[in-house]
């Protein structure tokens, strides 16, 4: 099947799964709440196979490729969907089959805890599992307030720890988009050892985050054009309309370039056998999507003029989400370094 036709089919299917793209009231209502998303909506999504998209069929999933998941992540971004698709999918990819039924149904939420230092994309660290007990610290866990358990990276594998386990402390901090991140402190907490290497699953999560950023950028631009055109029809033009005409080309170029790079990264995950080449493509996509999202959403807020107040206008929600996701899963400098290490002869991202 042609890859673009494949992507269109996945996105069309997502239309029937996700809340409407104009359902901003739901997004606003969830901001600042615990856990920051709707578990009933999450269960409904999972019931339609969202979380199992990349899980093998023999383990209860659909066995689809990264192109399919990339299309779904983009649709999540276009709707600012707060439900933890990307994080939960990373954990699901690493869990043994006997742990998956409750996770894939949405009844149980397991989130990965892999990061020990800010601006890092390595799963290595000082958290250790000894005799079934976890000790260490993990940080920057997106939407951690909604987790029932955490899949923690340790040297040589992973460990599954319940949120209610003795010796586990979870500190939740709000994020500007109305969500939250968690810091997990583990002091001899009981945990189950899980075999597996999280490297490829982390790269899939980084790739999906780039796709989410692309989706929100594309939607922010569409919303801005619609608002400006409506204002023009009503004779309420302001200084932003001429600016839109001047900058429309720059925004569309950014979106087109980002889409090309994100598509290439998804293709690399599906087809490239050499891990450094896959990682270079993923890092390139993350940098491009993050920088484009910041540029596009900032421009869109400005082009709204007085209508674009970031605190009250819908367009402000897109900018806040971009601000949170852009540094997530590694800052641009970290990804540029990884890209150069894998493809030193190539031009900068």
ABEGO torsion letter per residue (X at the ends): XBAAAAAAAAAAAAAAABBBAABAAAAAAABGBOAGBBAAAAAAAAAAGAAAAABBAAAGBAGBBAAAAAAAAAAAAAAGBABBAAAAAAAAAABBAAAAAAAAAGABBBBBBABABBGBABABEABBBBGGBBBEBBBGBBGAAABABBBBBBBGEBBBBBAABBGBBBBBBBBAAGBBBBBBBBBGBBBBBBBEBAAAAAAAAAAAAAAAAAAAAAAAAAAAAAAAAAAAAAGABBAAAAAAAAAAAAAAAAAAAAAAAAAAAAAAAAABABAAAAAAAAAAAAAAAAAAAAAAAAAAAAAAEAAABAAABAAAAAAAAAAAAAABGEBAAAAAAAAAAABAABBBX
